[in-house]
Amino acid sequence: MSTQTTDTHSPSGSDSPELIDIRNEATGAVVGSVRAGTAQDVQHATKRGRAGAQQWAQVPAHRRSEILLKFVELARSQSDELAVLLAAESGKILAHSRNELETALRIFTGYAEETKRLFGEAIPLDVQPGLEGDLLVTRREPLGVVAAVLAFNFPVELYAQKVGAALAGGNAVIVKPPEDDSLTCVRLTELLHQAGVPEDSLQVLTGYGAQVGAPLTSSTLIDAISFTGSSAVGTTIAETAARNGIRAFLELSGNDAFIVCEDADVDLAVSHAVMGRLYGNGQVCVATKRIMVAEAVYEKFLAKLLKEVGGKKLGDPTDPDTEIGPLINERAARKVEAQVQQAISEGAVLRLGGTRDGAFFEPTVLEINTQVGIATDDEIFGPVFSVLKFATVQDAVKLANDSAYGLGGAVFSRDFTQAFAVAAAMQTGMVSINGGNCYRPDLSAFGGYKKSGIGREGFHYTLEEMTQLKSIVMRGILPIG
């Protein structure tokens, strides 16, 4: 299956002469190009965004819903083309790209429905002496201009989570897509414009973080920031948002624990571990990263894991037969390679893989102990399984919680009482029982504890955060006595 080159797009109106070539890392072919935006482009876009916010806020909820559903219809008619484009630019295999696109359209459909349910309350105030005649009415109103900064690993799903919610809430949105895989996001923006979203109300600023992301998130003309990415960058954004007195929603790093108790269904645990670590070529925030296995079933688990992981086909992500695609770029693969070597120097034992070829990194299995950095806070963003044994469940929970991160987790046990106790004790935003942690239901309140973020994403939760509550009091309107 071939990937056609995409024309250069500049939906924000940038006149920057510098282009960013976006490549299929498996073949080296240029998939398309985008403008490398500038701080001047940011200034122009935010001014347009203020006007766009006023314009979109006046669109009634039923019309916003119709426009979002029209977009879903347009995107679905081009889903095959969009999935191939996403696979080529992100390195994600075609099956995963199709799934991500379908997830994004489902999310937009959900927000099209939820925008019609932004209800307020009518609250009689006769509970307070002296206010017997007053009636308080609440309503949810848009924040204004939302800056949405996306990570490279799920650009389309994150686009849906942030843009869908912001538009459903009546906000204008300025999107900063990842520079390595911007093309599908640009195309989705064009389709939203075609469906009826005003161009000033939805803009895309392509380019690098320092030249576009930093000035956008520090602009005094935005009202909120929704960011997915590293904890280091998230901390900087939070500091800037605090200085500017605006909201910041941050979904950050994770180093999820995957606990396999001695009474677990080992076959089930292995299958979920493999899927949870190889999905998206291992570049997933809630990937299965720290696999903790009870001593009694450790050897059995490890043998089955090695058998399942070995022999996966690496190749062009647009080829339907490919099982593992390249990482987002060669720099990312080099970092994974360095982390594996560092782990080995700290005492890890290499049991499978460990080799890099350009942007490809072979699925790798490491046996580790608690002294290896990846056992707690060193997150590997690639297809690397880190396996260690534990003596007691309490030891596993303690190690899981010793991490500075707390995004997701998993526990496998046939004893539901034990499994629930472990899940309750884990300091994470979500824990799966007898299922992998690489899991994100649309209705969940997705987000993390500790350095894994601030705020939650999900239909109901994001819309609340993307709007603000106004109280209007009708004084003396109710009869007294």
Order of alpha helices (4+ residues) and beta strands (2+ residues): beta-beta-beta-alpha-alpha-alpha-alpha-beta-beta-beta-alpha-alpha-beta-alpha-beta-alpha-beta-alpha-beta-beta-alpha-beta-alpha-alpha-beta-beta-beta-beta-beta-alpha-beta-beta-alpha-beta-beta-beta-alpha-beta
